[in-house]
Structure formats: structure tokens, C-alpha cells
């Protein structure tokens, strides 16, 4: 792993490598720019953070620059989806792949807990999906509409969010009505990479991935499409909500 990091960081066009820094008893995301800094690199996969968004921010306004990133499977898939949305140029990102353990895969219910290239860790089988029926709708009654799920999502990039528009979601109502959750999953179902960041961010412990993952499976089953698998493959879903609500 460290050999691969040295290889990437030695490239003169690479601004640095994004990874987790362990210092003074704390661990957080950091842009490593010096080979000597790599001794403080934390090879653990926690804490979680929106890797793709960090790449976008580091590369913004730096034409021709490249950045390395320590990424798990869902991080790499998020980068692919961000590339489709015009947010990241994959030619400017060098992925240093790290595979999730079996326990980590189970915690996220991840069907593909590894990147396309594995530089650290061992490839393990993904977790089979839950049925939609197994999701407990009453869990939504705990929602406080904090927007943590949206804010943590690596593929939510809209400047104006329809979830804040009164024509879609009634203002002042907590818990929000079911359309709040249905609209959100519709907006990301063809981009969701199954990272579980939304569920991890939820202060009310709503098991959001138990709703998302079966729907992702259904998109794959119906359209033979998997978000984050191929940067050249367009989404089969083209309908948006931007024209306003539909009326009978």
C-alpha cells in the first residue's frame, strides 16, 4: 500500500494523495503532499467521509493537475458517477484501492465491497440484498428532516434541492410525509453507489440502505445498469422533477 502511495505521490503532476491522517489521537481526511507525511497515514477505513467531493474540491480551478486518493469500492463508484455528472475528470484521479473486510461489508450491506484495483486488503464476497418488504416503513416516523442524508450523499450535487420546495415537501411538517423519502431515493437511485453514508449520517438511526439497496438491485435487474460500474454508460432514467409537480 505504501509503495503504491509513494509511486503516486512521486508523480510531479500529482498535487497530493487524499487519505486519512492519524495525529494527536484523532483521525480525519487530509491531503498528503510530502512523502515524509505518509508515516501518519491511517490505513483504517474510518471515519467515513465523502471522498469524491474532496477530490472535486482539491482539483477545482487546477487544470491539468492530478490527485491520488485512497478509496474503497463505493468511493471509486462515487467518483465514476461524479464523472458522469461533470463534477470530476477521472483522468485526473489516481485511485489507491483498499478492500473492505467481511465485517465492514456486512455493516454497509454492500454487494461489492472492493474497488477495481486492490492495493490493500483482501477481496471478500458482497452481501446479498434485503427485500424491500423487510424495510420497516414506520422507521420514517423517526425522521426529523435534518437533511443529513442528503448532505452526506456523495452524488447529491443539485444547487437547489427539490426537497426544500413547498410544492414537493410540506414546510414545517415533522416527520415529513412519505414523498420526502421517495423523491430523494428517486433522485439518486440511478447514481447511488451503496456507500451507506446517508444511513451513517442519520441521527435517528433510520436504516436507509435497507430501502436503497433493493431498489438498486431492481434497477440492475430491469435495465442491466449498475451505478458507478462504467463511466461510459449513461443512466437509463432520464425523467426529472425539474418541470414541477405532475397534475391529474
TORTORPA-597535 format. One record per atom (N, C-alpha, C): residue in three letters; x, y, z. Coordinates in steps of 0.02 Angstrom, whole numbers, padded with zeros to 5 digits, always signed. Example, Ala and Ser with C-alpha at 12.3 -4.5 7.8 and 13.67 -1.06 7.14 Angstrom:
<rs>
ala+00660-00284+00390 ala+00615-00225+00390 ala+00660-00165+00390 ser+00642-00112+00354 ser+00684-00053+00357 ser+00645+00002+00394 
</rs>
This chain:
<rs>
unk+00042-00060+00000 unk+00000+00000+00000 unk+00044+00063+00000 unk+00093+00064+00044 unk+00136+00123+00048 unk+00180+00130-00014 unk+00199+00074-00045 unk+00237+00077-00107 unk+00195+00110-00162 unk+00131+00092-00165 unk+00086+00122-00215 unk+00078+00197-00202 unk+00072+00216-00137 unk+00066+00286-00119 unk+00128+00325-00139 unk+00187+00296-00128 unk+00249+00329-00148 unk+00251+00338-00223 unk+00228+00287-00260 unk+00227+00290-00333 unk+00183+00348-00357 unk+00124+00354-00328 unk+00078+00407-00349 unk+00104+00475-00329 unk+00128+00481-00268 unk+00149+00546-00242 unk+00214+00570-00275 unk+00252+00525-00305 unk+00313+00544-00339 unk+00301+00575-00407 unk+00240+00569-00433 unk+00221+00599-00497 unk+00218+00675-00487 unk+00256+00713-00526 unk+00261+00785-00517 unk+00194+00821-00530 unk+00150+00789-00570 unk+00086+00821-00585 unk+00034+00807-00531 unk+00049+00763-00485 unk+00002+00747-00431 unk+00008+00797-00375 unk-00048+00829-00359 unk-00048+00879-00305 unk-00036+00847-00237 unk-00061+00787-00229 unk-00055+00752-00165 unk-00100+00691-00166 unk-00102+00658-00109 unk-00144+00598-00102 unk-00194+00611-00045 unk-00258+00602-00059 unk-00310+00610-00009 unk-00318+00545+00029 unk-00312+00548+00095 unk-00321+00490+00137 unk-00334+00512+00208 unk-00333+00464+00253 unk-00345+00480+00324 unk-00280+00490+00361 unk-00276+00544+00398 unk-00217+00562+00437 unk-00230+00548+00511 unk-00184+00512+00542 unk-00189+00499+00614 unk-00138+00543+00650 unk-00165+00588+00692 unk-00119+00635+00727 unk-00152+00659+00791 unk-00113+00661+00845 unk-00136+00686+00910 unk-00199+00650+00934 unk-00202+00585+00919 unk-00259+00545+00943 unk-00322+00552+00902 unk-00319+00588+00846 unk-00377+00598+00803 unk-00362+00574+00732 unk-00414+00555+00696 unk-00407+00532+00627 unk-00456+00572+00584 unk-00432+00599+00528 unk-00476+00637+00483 unk-00446+00641+00414 unk-00485+00662+00363 unk-00460+00667+00295 unk-00406+00720+00288 unk-00358+00707+00244 unk-00300+00751+00237 unk-00272+00744+00167 unk-00244+00797+00140 unk-00209+00795+00076 unk-00135+00788+00090 unk-00108+00728+00080 unk-00037+00715+00091 unk+00002+00742+00031 unk+00049+00787+00044 unk+00088+00817-00011 unk+00162+00801-00006 unk+00182+00768+00047 unk+00253+00754+00058 unk+00261+00680+00075 unk+00311+00648+00047 unk+00322+00577+00060 unk+00333+00563+00134 unk+00363+00611+00169 unk+00376+00601+00240 unk+00312+00598+00281 unk+00258+00629+00255 unk+00195+00630+00290 unk+00161+00562+00292 unk+00180+00518+00246 unk+00145+00454+00239 unk+00150+00410+00301 unk+00198+00424+00344 unk+00204+00385+00406 unk+00142+00395+00450 unk+00108+00452+00440 unk+00048+00466+00480 unk-00016+00444+00446 unk-00010+00410+00388 unk-00069+00386+00353 unk-00104+00331+00393 unk-00169+00338+00402 unk-00208+00286+00437 unk-00238+00240+00384 unk-00223+00177+00387 unk-00247+00129+00338 unk-00316+00102+00355 unk-00344+00123+00412 unk-00412+00104+00429 unk-00461+00141+00383 unk-00522+00116+00379 unk-00573+00145+00335 unk-00620+00192+00372 unk-00607+00206+00433 unk-00648+00251+00472 unk-00606+00310+00495 unk-00635+00370+00504 unk-00706+00385+00494 unk-00724+00392+00420 unk-00789+00385+00405 unk-00813+00392+00337 unk-00815+00466+00318 unk-00803+00481+00256 unk-00809+00549+00231 unk-00821+00546+00155 unk-00850+00599+00125 unk-00867+00599+00054 unk-00805+00607+00011 unk-00772+00552-00005 unk-00708+00553-00041 unk-00713+00589-00108 unk-00766+00574-00146 unk-00773+00604-00213 unk-00778+00680-00209 unk-00813+00705-00159 unk-00819+00778-00151 unk-00752+00810-00134 unk-00712+00776-00094 unk-00645+00802-00078 unk-00603+00807-00141 unk-00607+00756-00184 unk-00569+00757-00247 unk-00591+00817-00290 unk-00657+00827-00294 unk-00683+00883-00334 unk-00657+00949-00307 unk-00658+00958-00241 unk-00637+01021-00211 unk-00562+01033-00221 unk-00522+00981-00214 unk-00449+00988-00221 unk-00431+01007-00293 unk-00466+00978-00342 unk-00450+00989-00412 unk-00482+01052-00442 unk-00529+01082-00407 unk-00565+01139-00434 unk-00516+01196-00451 unk-00520+01220-00514 unk-00479+01276-00535 unk-00406+01259-00548 unk-00390+01193-00550 unk-00320+01173-00561 unk-00316+01130-00623 unk-00321+01160-00681 unk-00321+01125-00745 unk-00257+01085-00753 unk-00264+01023-00774 unk-00205+00981-00787 unk-00177+00947-00726 unk-00199+00965-00667 unk-00173+00935-00605 unk-00206+00867-00593 unk-00173+00825-00554 unk-00200+00760-00536 unk-00196+00753-00461 unk-00236+00707-00435 unk-00236+00694-00363 unk-00244+00618-00353 unk-00209+00592-00304 unk-00217+00523-00285 unk-00268+00519-00229 unk-00300+00461-00222 unk-00350+00454-00169 unk-00353+00382-00146 unk-00350+00373-00080 unk-00361+00306-00051 unk-00436+00295-00050 unk-00459+00244-00086 unk-00531+00236-00096 unk-00552+00163-00089 unk-00609+00153-00057 unk-00641+00088-00056 unk-00685+00081-00118 unk-00720+00025-00125 unk-00760+00013-00184 unk-00814+00065-00195 unk-00850+00083-00143 unk-00904+00132-00151 unk-00877+00201-00166 unk-00817+00218-00141 unk-00785+00282-00156 unk-00768+00286-00230 unk-00741+00232-00257 unk-00725+00230-00328 unk-00788+00236-00371 unk-00841+00202-00351 unk-00904+00206-00389 unk-00933+00276-00386 unk-00925+00310-00329 unk-00948+00379-00323 unk-00909+00425-00370 unk-00845+00413-00376 unk-00804+00453-00422 unk-00828+00443-00494 unk-00846+00381-00512 unk-00872+00368-00579 unk-00937+00406-00592 unk-00982+00405-00542 unk-01045+00441-00550 unk-01034+00516-00553 unk-00987+00542-00513 unk-00971+00613-00515 unk-00942+00632-00583 unk-00905+00587-00614 unk-00878+00600-00680 unk-00935+00605-00731 unk-00985+00562-00725 unk-01043+00565-00771 unk-01080+00631-00764 unk-01079+00659-00704 unk-01114+00721-00690 unk-01071+00783-00705 unk-01012+00771-00732 unk-00968+00826-00749 unk-00934+00859-00690 unk-00930+00825-00634 unk-00900+00854-00574 unk-00827+00836-00565 unk-00806+00779-00593 unk-00737+00755-00584 unk-00714+00726-00651 unk-00650+00737-00668 unk-00620+00706-00726 unk-00580+00646-00701 unk-00600+00586-00721 unk-00567+00525-00696 unk-00494+00521-00718 unk-00476+00556-00772 unk-00406+00556-00794 unk-00362+00594-00744 unk-00394+00633-00701 unk-00357+00673-00652 unk-00356+00641-00583 unk-00381+00579-00577 unk-00385+00545-00513 unk-00350+00478-00516 unk-00302+00467-00473 unk-00268+00402-00467 unk-00294+00367-00404 unk-00329+00312-00413 unk-00359+00276-00357 unk-00309+00227-00327 unk-00301+00232-00262 unk-00264+00182-00223 unk-00317+00141-00188 unk-00329+00081-00212 unk-00387+00042-00190 unk-00376+00003-00126 unk-00426+00006-00082 unk-00424-00032-00020 unk-00490-00070-00013 unk-00484-00135-00003 unk-00543-00178+00002 unk-00570-00178+00073 unk-00636-00180+00078 unk-00668-00184+00144 unk-00665-00255+00170 unk-00665-00261+00236 unk-00667-00328+00267 unk-00737-00356+00264 unk-00744-00419+00281 unk-00810-00450+00282 unk-00857-00415+00331 unk-00830-00396+00389 unk-00871-00361+00439 unk-00894-00293+00413 unk-00849-00257+00379 unk-00867-00191+00352 unk-00919-00198+00296 unk-00912-00250+00256 unk-00961-00262+00203 unk-01030-00276+00232 unk-01032-00315+00285 unk-01096-00331+00318 unk-01126-00269+00349 unk-01085-00227+00379 unk-01110-00167+00412 unk-01145-00121+00362 unk-01119-00117+00301 unk-01149-00074+00249 unk-01196-00112+00203 unk-01203-00178+00214 unk-01243-00220+00170 unk-01219-00213+00097 unk-01154-00208+00087 unk-01125-00191+00022 unk-01121-00252-00024 unk-01149-00248-00085 unk-01145-00304-00131 unk-01077-00311-00166 unk-01037-00256-00167 unk-00970-00259-00200 unk-00921-00217-00159 unk-00895-00246-00105 unk-00854-00208-00057 unk-00780-00203-00075 unk-00765-00187-00138 unk-00696-00182-00160 unk-00693-00139-00224 unk-00637-00104-00235 unk-00629-00064-00296 unk-00604-00108-00353 unk-00597-00079-00413 unk-00575-00118-00471 unk-00502-00139-00464 unk-00463-00100-00429 unk-00393-00117-00415 unk-00385-00119-00339 unk-00358-00173-00313 unk-00348-00180-00241 unk-00274-00174-00225 unk-00256-00121-00189 unk-00187-00112-00167 unk-00176-00133-00095 unk-00230-00139-00058 unk-00226-00161+00012 unk-00290-00197+00030 unk-00284-00246+00074 unk-00343-00285+00094 unk-00355-00344+00049 unk-00403-00385+00067 unk-00420-00445+00029 unk-00492-00440+00004 unk-00503-00461-00058 unk-00569-00461-00088 unk-00614-00511-00052 unk-00673-00488-00030 unk-00722-00532+00002 unk-00787-00527-00036 unk-00829-00578-00027 unk-00894-00578-00061 unk-00939-00523-00034 unk-00981-00497-00078 unk-01029-00447-00057 unk-01087-00478-00019 unk-01128-00436+00010 unk-01185-00458+00050 unk-01247-00458+00006 unk-01285-00511+00010 unk-01347-00516-00030 unk-01396-00464-00005 unk-01439-00441-00050 unk-01485-00387-00034 unk-01541-00408+00013 unk-01569-00360+00049 unk-01631-00370+00087 unk-01689-00361+00040 unk-01746-00388+00057 unk-01807-00375+00019 unk-01835-00307+00040 unk-01867-00272-00006 unk-01899-00208+00011 unk-01949-00218+00067 unk-01984-00275+00066 unk-02035-00288+00117 unk-02005-00292+00187 unk-01939-00306+00191 unk-01908-00311+00256 unk-01896-00243+00288 unk-01899-00190+00246 unk-01890-00123+00273 unk-01952-00102+00312 unk-01941-00071+00369 unk-01997-00053+00412 unk-02017+00019+00398 unk-02075+00030+00364 unk-02096+00099+00347 unk-02103+00143+00408 unk-02120+00113+00465 unk-02129+00154+00525 unk-02063+00187+00547 unk-02006+00163+00520 unk-01942+00195+00537 unk-01942+00267+00513 unk-01979+00283+00460 unk-01982+00351+00435 unk-02015+00398+00485 unk-02055+00371+00530 unk-02087+00413+00581 unk-02036+00446+00627 unk-01975+00420+00627 unk-01923+00449+00670 unk-01887+00507+00635 unk-01900+00517+00571 unk-01864+00569+00532 unk-01879+00639+00559 unk-01825+00678+00568 unk-01832+00748+00592 unk-01816+00798+00536 unk-01811+00773+00475 unk-01798+00815+00416 unk-01737+00860+00427 unk-01682+00830+00449 unk-01621+00869+00461 unk-01579+00876+00397 unk-01596+00837+00346 unk-01561+00837+00282 unk-01490+00808+00287 unk-01477+00773+00342 unk-01411+00741+00350 unk-01398+00690+00295 unk-01449+00652+00275 unk-01441+00601+00223 unk-01422+00634+00157 unk-01454+00688+00141 unk-01439+00724+00079 unk-01369+00755+00082 unk-01352+00786+00137 unk-01288+00821+00143 unk-01229+00774+00141 unk-01238+00712+00166 unk-01184+00664+00168 unk-01176+00626+00103 unk-01226+00629+00060 unk-01227+00589-00001 unk-01174+00614-00050 unk-01129+00571-00075 unk-01077+00594-00121 unk-01102+00609-00191 unk-01164+00590-00207 unk-01189+00603-00275 unk-01247+00653-00276 unk-01262+00686-00219 unk-01311+00740-00217 unk-01274+00805-00234 unk-01286+00832-00294 unk-01247+00890-00316 unk-01291+00949-00337 unk-01357+00943-00332 unk-01401+00997-00355 unk-01389+01061-00314 unk-01385+01118-00348 unk-01378+01182-00314 unk-01442+01199-00276 unk-01499+01184-00306 unk-01564+01194-00274 unk-01597+01126-00264 unk-01613+01109-00203 unk-01640+01043-00187 unk-01716+01045-00187 unk-01747+00999-00225 unk-01820+00998-00227 unk-01850+00978-00159 unk-01810+00948-00116 unk-01835+00928-00050 unk-01847+00988-00005 unk-01827+01047-00028 unk-01839+01108+00011 unk-01894+01150-00020 unk-01924+01126-00075 unk-01977+01163-00109 unk-02046+01141-00084 unk-02087+01190-00066 unk-02153+01175-00036 unk-02199+01137-00083 unk-02189+01143-00149 unk-02233+01108-00195 unk-02221+01033-00193 unk-02163+01013-00166 unk-02148+00942-00160 unk-02153+00917-00088 unk-02126+00956-00042 unk-02123+00935+00029 unk-02152+00990+00072 unk-02204+00974+00109 unk-02238+01024+00151 unk-02190+01053+00203 unk-02187+01119+00205 unk-02143+01153+00253 unk-02172+01146+00324 unk-02128+01140+00372 unk-02149+01140+00443 unk-02177+01075+00468 unk-02177+01023+00427 unk-02206+00959+00449 unk-02150+00910+00468 unk-02153+00887+00530 unk-02104+00838+00555 unk-02142+00785+00596 unk-02133+00721+00579 unk-02092+00696+00524 unk-02123+00715+00457 unk-02081+00719+00405 unk-02107+00736+00339 unk-02149+00680+00310 unk-02191+00696+00262 unk-02231+00645+00230 unk-02187+00598+00189 unk-02214+00541+00171 unk-02176+00490+00135 unk-02144+00516+00070 unk-02176+00561+00032 unk-02143+00586-00029 unk-02074+00615-00018 unk-02059+00642+00041 unk-01992+00667+00056 unk-01940+00613+00042 unk-01953+00554+00067 unk-01905+00498+00060 unk-01908+00468-00010 unk-01968+00464-00039 unk-01975+00435-00105 unk-01943+00479-00159 unk-01950+00545-00152 unk-01919+00591-00200 unk-01843+00586-00196 unk-01817+00582-00135 unk-01745+00579-00127 unk-01717+00515-00159 unk-01748+00458-00144 unk-01721+00396-00172 unk-01729+00394-00247 unk-01783+00425-00274 unk-01791+00428-00346 unk-01734+00469-00378 unk-01716+00523-00346 unk-01664+00566-00373 unk-01596+00533-00375 unk-01583+00485-00330 unk-01515+00456-00326 unk-01514+00382-00344 unk-01571+00351-00359 unk-01572+00278-00369 unk-01529+00257-00428 unk-01521+00300-00478 unk-01478+00282-00535 unk-01406+00306-00526 unk-01391+00335-00466 unk-01324+00359-00451 unk-01297+00328-00387 unk-01341+00302-00344 unk-01322+00277-00278 unk-01271+00221-00284 unk-01215+00228-00247 unk-01162+00179-00250 unk-01162+00134-00189 unk-01213+00139-00147 unk-01220+00094-00090 unk-01168+00104-00036 unk-01144+00166-00028 unk-01091+00179+00021 unk-01116+00181+00093 unk-01181+00193+00102 unk-01210+00195+00169 unk-01197+00260+00206 unk-01170+00311+00172 unk-01156+00374+00206 unk-01220+00407+00233 unk-01275+00399+00196 unk-01338+00428+00218 unk-01361+00397+00284 unk-01355+00332+00288 unk-01376+00297+00349 unk-01330+00314+00407 unk-01265+00318+00393 unk-01217+00336+00446 unk-01228+00406+00472 unk-01252+00451+00429 unk-01263+00521+00449 unk-01328+00531+00486 unk-01375+00484+00481 unk-01441+00493+00510 unk-01439+00491+00586 unk-01458+00546+00620 unk-01456+00547+00693 unk-01512+00506+00725 unk-01561+00484+00684 unk-01617+00445+00711 unk-01611+00371+00695 unk-01553+00351+00670 unk-01539+00280+00656 unk-01591+00247+00609 unk-01612+00284+00559 unk-01657+00255+00509 unk-01616+00213+00461 unk-01632+00149+00452 unk-01591+00104+00410 unk-01603+00116+00336 unk-01580+00173+00311 unk-01595+00194+00243 unk-01570+00146+00189 unk-01513+00113+00201 unk-01487+00069+00149 unk-01532+00008+00139 unk-01574-00008+00188 unk-01621-00063+00179 unk-01676-00046+00129 unk-01685+00018+00116 unk-01730+00040+00063 unk-01692+00048-00003 unk-01634+00078+00000 unk-01596+00095-00060 unk-01571+00033-00097 unk-01541-00014-00062 unk-01508-00069-00095 unk-01555-00114-00135 unk-01614-00131-00109 unk-01660-00171-00152 unk-01681-00134-00215 unk-01688-00067-00211 unk-01706-00029-00270 unk-01649-00027-00320 unk-01588-00024-00296 unk-01530-00028-00340 unk-01529-00096-00376 unk-01545-00148-00339 unk-01548-00215-00369 unk-01602-00217-00423 unk-01658-00183-00411 unk-01712-00183-00460 unk-01692-00145-00523 unk-01656-00089-00515 unk-01631-00052-00574 unk-01584-00096-00615 unk-01541-00133-00580 unk-01495-00178-00615 unk-01532-00234-00650 unk-01583-00260-00618 unk-01623-00315-00646 unk-01662-00292-00707 unk-01693-00232-00702 unk-01737-00208-00756 unk-01697-00179-00815 unk-01643-00143-00799 unk-01608-00106-00852 unk-01537-00131-00865 unk-01515-00181-00827 unk-01446-00205-00833 unk-01397-00147-00823 unk-01411-00107-00773 unk-01371-00047-00760 unk-01351-00045-00687 unk-01286-00031-00676 unk-01260-00027-00608 unk-01224+00038-00598 unk-01248+00082-00553 unk-01214+00146-00542 unk-01141+00137-00522 unk-01099+00177-00552 unk-01028+00176-00534 unk-00987+00122-00567 unk-01018+00080-00609 unk-00981+00024-00638 unk-00942+00044-00701 unk-00970+00090-00740 unk-00939+00107-00804 unk-00951+00182-00819 unk-00898+00219-00824 unk-00904+00292-00835 unk-00934+00308-00903 unk-00931+00261-00950 unk-00956+00274-01017 unk-01030+00255-01025 unk-01059+00225-00974 unk-01128+00202-00978 unk-01176+00253-00947 unk-01223+00278-00986 unk-01270+00328-00962 unk-01327+00296-00922 unk-01357+00336-00879 unk-01413+00312-00839 unk-01473+00297-00884 unk-01510+00244-00869 unk-01571+00228-00907 unk-01630+00272-00886 unk-01623+00308-00830 unk-01677+00351-00805 unk-01664+00422-00827 unk-01710+00451-00864 unk-01700+00519-00890 unk-01751+00569-00865 unk-01804+00545-00833 unk-01856+00590-00808 unk-01831+00628-00747 unk-01847+00693-00743 unk-01829+00733-00685 unk-01891+00763-00656 unk-01884+00796-00599 unk-01939+00830-00567 unk-01934+00905-00577 unk-01891+00927-00621 unk-01875+00998-00626 unk-01930+01039-00660 unk-01977+01005-00694 unk-02031+01042-00727 unk-02086+01060-00679 unk-02083+01035-00618 unk-02136+01048-00570 unk-02180+00987-00560 unk-02224+00987-00510 unk-02265+00929-00495 unk-02312+00912-00553 unk-02326+00847-00559 unk-02373+00825-00610 unk-02444+00833-00583 unk-02490+00851-00626 unk-02559+00860-00605 unk-02605+00815-00647 unk-02655+00787-00614 unk-02700+00741-00648 unk-02743+00780-00698 
</rs>
